[in-house]
Amino acid sequence: MKTLLTIKTDKELKETAQEVAGELGFPLGTLVNAYLRQIVHTRMVAFRAPLVPNEKTARMLRKRLADAKAGRNMVGPFSTTAEQNAWLDR
């Protein structure tokens, strides 16, 4: 027997979720049901947040990326791990 589940959610979230579900080839209801089954089966709810670096780390990453694109501050490649370790020990 089927039943109706009514939830409140942000309109934009629903619309975006429907778009993503459509891109994956599923109706949104199918994905919601699959998630509910997973919760029942595992007895767990997993929340994942994207890894977002803090500003200091983001600044460092941007600098390293710029260096790599410009060919600056590059080392290697190393032929062996011993060669790499020798360079690291300097």
ChimeraX commands (.cxc) that place a marker at each C-alpha (Angstrom):
marker #1 position 0.00,0.00,0.00 radius 0.5
marker #1 position 1.31,3.46,-0.88 radius 0.5
marker #1 position 0.93,6.58,1.24 radius 0.5
marker #1 position 1.57,10.25,0.67 radius 0.5
marker #1 position 4.47,11.99,2.44 radius 0.5
marker #1 position 4.15,15.76,2.67 radius 0.5
marker #1 position 7.18,17.76,3.69 radius 0.5
marker #1 position 8.04,21.43,3.71 radius 0.5
marker #1 position 11.18,22.46,1.89 radius 0.5
marker #1 position 12.61,25.52,0.24 radius 0.5
marker #1 position 11.11,26.07,-3.23 radius 0.5
marker #1 position 14.51,26.62,-4.87 radius 0.5
marker #1 position 15.90,23.47,-3.22 radius 0.5
marker #1 position 12.99,21.41,-4.52 radius 0.5
marker #1 position 13.32,22.79,-8.04 radius 0.5
marker #1 position 17.08,22.24,-8.12 radius 0.5
marker #1 position 16.68,18.72,-6.70 radius 0.5
marker #1 position 14.10,17.95,-9.39 radius 0.5
marker #1 position 16.52,19.17,-12.07 radius 0.5
marker #1 position 19.36,17.04,-10.72 radius 0.5
marker #1 position 17.09,14.02,-10.39 radius 0.5
marker #1 position 15.97,14.54,-13.99 radius 0.5
marker #1 position 19.58,14.78,-15.17 radius 0.5
marker #1 position 20.20,11.45,-13.42 radius 0.5
marker #1 position 17.13,10.01,-15.13 radius 0.5
marker #1 position 14.93,9.64,-12.05 radius 0.5
marker #1 position 11.83,11.32,-10.70 radius 0.5
marker #1 position 12.55,13.11,-7.43 radius 0.5
marker #1 position 10.13,10.82,-5.56 radius 0.5
marker #1 position 12.19,7.77,-6.56 radius 0.5
marker #1 position 15.34,9.29,-5.07 radius 0.5
marker #1 position 13.54,10.31,-1.87 radius 0.5
marker #1 position 12.17,6.76,-1.51 radius 0.5
marker #1 position 15.64,5.30,-2.09 radius 0.5
marker #1 position 17.05,7.57,0.63 radius 0.5
marker #1 position 14.28,6.58,3.05 radius 0.5
marker #1 position 15.00,2.89,2.36 radius 0.5
marker #1 position 18.70,3.51,3.02 radius 0.5
marker #1 position 17.88,5.15,6.37 radius 0.5
marker #1 position 15.71,2.17,7.36 radius 0.5
marker #1 position 18.32,-0.36,6.22 radius 0.5
marker #1 position 21.42,1.26,7.76 radius 0.5
marker #1 position 19.74,3.02,10.71 radius 0.5
marker #1 position 22.00,5.97,9.91 radius 0.5
marker #1 position 21.69,9.42,8.41 radius 0.5
marker #1 position 24.82,10.65,6.68 radius 0.5
marker #1 position 25.39,14.35,6.17 radius 0.5
marker #1 position 28.18,15.43,3.92 radius 0.5
marker #1 position 29.36,18.96,3.51 radius 0.5
marker #1 position 31.76,19.97,0.77 radius 0.5
marker #1 position 35.28,20.59,1.95 radius 0.5
marker #1 position 35.78,24.33,1.82 radius 0.5
marker #1 position 39.21,25.65,2.77 radius 0.5
marker #1 position 39.46,28.59,5.12 radius 0.5
marker #1 position 40.71,31.86,3.62 radius 0.5
marker #1 position 44.38,31.30,4.57 radius 0.5
marker #1 position 44.41,27.86,2.95 radius 0.5
marker #1 position 42.47,29.09,-0.10 radius 0.5
marker #1 position 45.01,31.91,-0.58 radius 0.5
marker #1 position 47.88,29.42,-0.33 radius 0.5
marker #1 position 46.21,27.07,-2.84 radius 0.5
marker #1 position 45.63,29.93,-5.31 radius 0.5
marker #1 position 49.31,30.90,-5.04 radius 0.5
marker #1 position 50.49,27.32,-5.57 radius 0.5
marker #1 position 48.18,26.92,-8.56 radius 0.5
marker #1 position 49.49,30.16,-10.08 radius 0.5
marker #1 position 53.07,28.94,-9.48 radius 0.5
marker #1 position 52.31,25.59,-11.14 radius 0.5
marker #1 position 50.73,27.29,-14.18 radius 0.5
marker #1 position 53.76,29.57,-14.50 radius 0.5
marker #1 position 56.24,26.73,-13.95 radius 0.5
marker #1 position 57.65,28.34,-10.81 radius 0.5
marker #1 position 58.75,26.58,-7.61 radius 0.5
marker #1 position 58.52,23.17,-9.23 radius 0.5
marker #1 position 60.60,20.15,-8.21 radius 0.5
marker #1 position 60.90,16.68,-9.64 radius 0.5
marker #1 position 59.89,14.53,-11.23 radius 0.5
marker #1 position 61.82,11.95,-9.26 radius 0.5
marker #1 position 62.86,8.59,-10.71 radius 0.5
marker #1 position 62.76,6.77,-7.38 radius 0.5
marker #1 position 61.33,7.25,-3.92 radius 0.5
marker #1 position 64.90,7.32,-2.59 radius 0.5
marker #1 position 65.62,10.30,-4.85 radius 0.5
marker #1 position 62.46,12.01,-3.60 radius 0.5
marker #1 position 63.30,11.29,0.03 radius 0.5
marker #1 position 66.84,12.63,-0.44 radius 0.5
marker #1 position 65.39,15.86,-1.83 radius 0.5
marker #1 position 62.94,16.10,1.07 radius 0.5
marker #1 position 65.71,15.52,3.63 radius 0.5
marker #1 position 67.77,18.47,2.29 radius 0.5
marker link #1:1,2 radius 0.2
marker link #1:2,3 radius 0.2
marker link #1:3,4 radius 0.2
marker link #1:4,5 radius 0.2
marker link #1:5,6 radius 0.2
marker link #1:6,7 radius 0.2
marker link #1:7,8 radius 0.2
marker link #1:8,9 radius 0.2
marker link #1:9,10 radius 0.2
marker link #1:10,11 radius 0.2
marker link #1:11,12 radius 0.2
marker link #1:12,13 radius 0.2
marker link #1:13,14 radius 0.2
marker link #1:14,15 radius 0.2
marker link #1:15,16 radius 0.2
marker link #1:16,17 radius 0.2
marker link #1:17,18 radius 0.2
marker link #1:18,19 radius 0.2
marker link #1:19,20 radius 0.2
marker link #1:20,21 radius 0.2
marker link #1:21,22 radius 0.2
marker link #1:22,23 radius 0.2
marker link #1:23,24 radius 0.2
marker link #1:24,25 radius 0.2
marker link #1:25,26 radius 0.2
marker link #1:26,27 radius 0.2
marker link #1:27,28 radius 0.2
marker link #1:28,29 radius 0.2
marker link #1:29,30 radius 0.2
marker link #1:30,31 radius 0.2
marker link #1:31,32 radius 0.2
marker link #1:32,33 radius 0.2
marker link #1:33,34 radius 0.2
marker link #1:34,35 radius 0.2
marker link #1:35,36 radius 0.2
marker link #1:36,37 radius 0.2
marker link #1:37,38 radius 0.2
marker link #1:38,39 radius 0.2
marker link #1:39,40 radius 0.2
marker link #1:40,41 radius 0.2
marker link #1:41,42 radius 0.2
marker link #1:42,43 radius 0.2
marker link #1:43,44 radius 0.2
marker link #1:44,45 radius 0.2
marker link #1:45,46 radius 0.2
marker link #1:46,47 radius 0.2
marker link #1:47,48 radius 0.2
marker link #1:48,49 radius 0.2
marker link #1:49,50 radius 0.2
marker link #1:50,51 radius 0.2
marker link #1:51,52 radius 0.2
marker link #1:52,53 radius 0.2
marker link #1:53,54 radius 0.2
marker link #1:54,55 radius 0.2
marker link #1:55,56 radius 0.2
marker link #1:56,57 radius 0.2
marker link #1:57,58 radius 0.2
marker link #1:58,59 radius 0.2
marker link #1:59,60 radius 0.2
marker link #1:60,61 radius 0.2
marker link #1:61,62 radius 0.2
marker link #1:62,63 radius 0.2
marker link #1:63,64 radius 0.2
marker link #1:64,65 radius 0.2
marker link #1:65,66 radius 0.2
marker link #1:66,67 radius 0.2
marker link #1:67,68 radius 0.2
marker link #1:68,69 radius 0.2
marker link #1:69,70 radius 0.2
marker link #1:70,71 radius 0.2
marker link #1:71,72 radius 0.2
marker link #1:72,73 radius 0.2
marker link #1:73,74 radius 0.2
marker link #1:74,75 radius 0.2
marker link #1:75,76 radius 0.2
marker link #1:76,77 radius 0.2
marker link #1:77,78 radius 0.2
marker link #1:78,79 radius 0.2
marker link #1:79,80 radius 0.2
marker link #1:80,81 radius 0.2
marker link #1:81,82 radius 0.2
marker link #1:82,83 radius 0.2
marker link #1:83,84 radius 0.2
marker link #1:84,85 radius 0.2
marker link #1:85,86 radius 0.2
marker link #1:86,87 radius 0.2
marker link #1:87,88 radius 0.2
marker link #1:88,89 radius 0.2
marker link #1:89,90 radius 0.2
view
